[in-house]
Amino acid sequence: MLFRSLVAATALFAATSAFGPAFAQEATPQAGDRPDIAAGAAQFIKPTNAERTQVLVGFLTTLGFTPEIQTFEGGNQATGPMEGANVVVTVGEGDKDIVLTAHYDAVKLRDGTLSQGIVDNVGSVMAMMEAAKTLDMALEGQPVAHRFVFVFTDQEELGLLGAKAFLEKHGKDRIAAVINADVAAYGQTVMYGENNGPQSAFVLETLRGLCAERGFDCMPYPTYPPSDDRAFSAAGVPVVSMGTQDAVGAHQMWLAFNGGKDNGLKEGFVPPVFQRIHSTEDKLSHLKGVDVARFGLFIADLGLALDKKLVEIQAKDAAVAAETAPAAPVTTPGGE
């Protein structure tokens, strides 16, 4: 029932998308049956990250959200002081939060220009916006136990600075779990890291169950490249980081990170995804709108699955606490 309802919501989003007719003429053939996503992604190709911020705020506003811009003092030794801006929207209500993150900033190249930053990381941003709108529609009249907080972070490329700033401002006490997406512009193999600490075990269990239930091709990485997830895991927060690729590319990346010295890859071989990101090859032509939409639906489903899992964990903990609580003293007549 949940899956069918989210599919219906996604179909509605596609039909009424803010990335729709006005941008459809600019879509690339690689967009499949979601040219609106490729056209929307194209709007992020700007000379500065500050301009990308405004594009993101505009999209979220058009989708019916009220984005909050959370500025912070960022920059590093190479850039000097530089203001950053996280963009935050919320869906639903609850005492605890399920946080969903994707960085929207692009890396500055050696020639001083800004990468198009489509694979890293506009694809994930588009998927997260798809997930946010899907959840916003799917939850109407269907309350959940947690609030979903979508955080589009800035300055990930400078050292996860946006994620760290959000955690400092928001605190970790309200955060029940985090889903991070990075490098997810094409492909239907979902890659995910298993190296975010024992506190993340229930997140991985939920993710694996969802992969099996939905029939998704999911590939676990004992060692997974760092992204904003590291800021949360360092603080002891349950988190998983995910991305997508085609099956061959995902396997090649797995071997590069986890295969050891004798990984079977040709000496000097660099997986294609690492030839693209942080270079002039990180282009719009690599994005596939239908894959991004599919991943956005998966993210929304995972958020709801985690909401359900956390409720189950809380109920079990409460039952155990009740069983182990000391028995109330028996009072005899007369008080003795």
Buried (B, 14 or more C-beta within 10 A) or exposed (E): EBEEBBBEBBEBBBEEBBBBEEBBEBBBEBBBEBBBBBBBBBBBBBEEBBBBBBBBBEBBEEBEBEBEEBEBEBBEEEEEEBEBBBBBBBBBEBEBBBBBBBBBBBBBEEEEEBBBBBBBBBBBBBBBBBBBBBBBBBBEEEEBBBBBBBBBBBBBBBBBBBBBBBBEEBEBEBBBBBBBBBBBBBBBBBBBBBBBBEBBEBBBEBBEEBBEEBEBBBBBBEEBBBBBBBBBBBBEBBBBBBBBBBEEBBBBBBBBBBEEEEBEEEEEEEBBBBEBBBBEBBBBEBBBBBBBBBBBBBBBBBBBBBBBBBEEEEEEEEEEEEEEEEEEEEEEEEEE
